Amino acid sequence: MKRFFIVEIFVIGAFVVGFFVGKSLNSDKSYDNYYNEAEALWREIQKADIPPVTLDDPDAKRVTKLRALYRKVFDKYPDSRWADDAIYQLASRIARTDEEAFALYRRLINNYPDSEWTDDSLYTIAIAYYRIAENIKQKQSFESADLYYDRAFALFEQLNRDYPGSSLGDESRFNQAMCYYGKGNWRRALDAFDALREEFRDSELIHSMVYYTGMIFTEQQEYKDARIEFQNVVDSGYPELAPLAQFGIGQTHFAETVYEQAIENYQKVIDKYPGTKAAEDSHFYMGWAYEKLKKYDESIMHLEEAIEKFPRNENTPNSQFYVAQIYYTKNDTDGAIDAYRKVADNETFDYDTRRAAQYWLGSILEKTGDSEGAIREYQKLLTSFPEPHRTHQHPSNNINENYIRKLRESGL
């Protein structure tokens, strides 16, 4: 409900009073009922919302009914003490990136600026914009992520300006720095983190600031400074970030091509933080580091173990493909064909990786002089992967019926 109410008394002209004289009794009764009905409706909602309805509530009818009741409160009784509560509660039962939720939060911000929910509504929209920007970056979309980072930044700034005592103030200032980070504006992000570091030294947010400072140094290839920041996070023992920081130390050594130290730090992640995403990724990176050292058997062993343990990890498709390449480098044709086939036949892998693997099956057989086998694999390429590889210059895009016909004729 609202934190405080603003009441104004207006002097009404005599002609207006005269207009309502004949209906004064009904009008008084109507206003009495207005607030009583609003309160009765709110009590009904409180009972209906136990246990609280969630976004994934299996009872669709209950969700629909409750949403309708909340809307009835602020549509029918906009001046009641529960109108702002109803808007917020309805908005919170809609996906945060849904435009309807945005509209409700904006309505609360504009119509009830003194509500206890206004700062939370600003923060919720800002976070939604930030997440949209992050999703755009991950999908490598042509849509500009910077636009959404800028929108998020502006809302975080508005929250700090208009609600200086908000409990969300610290997170908003931290997230402003994260908007700079998301846009790749390393200097501004560093300046923002540095400005907050002393003030936030007793806050849990300090660990995130130190970690992302290390990430910025990594992006700037200032690996020694990055390791100092990452080690500070590891030493703090902060459970959410310590595994990532330890992994980050390994990544800096990998980037410097100091693969032995990279392996040592990946092993620390696996030993100290088993069951974490960082530990999963460390298994894969250890395999890649051994390949860089030309320790092919160790590389294959680690990668195949990682693939078997973590089949849903995003590194799995590329790692299986990498295993095939290592076998081929070792001149182990059978091992390479078997590994490439595991990629091509796995429908959970992405299309381009599978298509590339299918091409290599044909190419290896062609190079070994097995024309019939190569033709069979190339025909499967055209049948099972009719769309071209996204990389225009990929050699699989050169395989067509004419190529197969020439290969068949040369085999005769």
Buried (B, 14 or more C-beta within 10 A) or exposed (E): BBEEEEEEEEEEEEEEEEEEEEEEEEEEEEEEEBEEBBBEBBEEBEEEBEEEBEEEBEEEEEBEBBBEBBBBBBEEBBEBBBBBBBBBBBBBBBEBBEEEBBEBBBBBBEBBEEBBBBBBBBBBBBBBBBBBBBBBBEEEEEEEBBEBBBBBBBBBBBBBEEBEEBEBBBBBBBBBBBBBBBBEBBEBBBEBBEEBBEEBEEBEBBBBBBBBBBBBBBEEEBBEBBBBBBBBBBEBEBEEBBBBBBBBBBBBBBEEEBBEBBBBBBBBBBEBBEEBBBBBBBBBBBBBBBBEBEBBEBBBBBBBBBBEEBEEBEBBBBBBBBBBBBBBEEEBBEBBBEBBBBBBEBEEBEEBBBBBBBBBBBBBBBEEEBBEBBBBBBBBBBEEBEEEBEEEEBEBBEBEEEBBEEBBEEEE
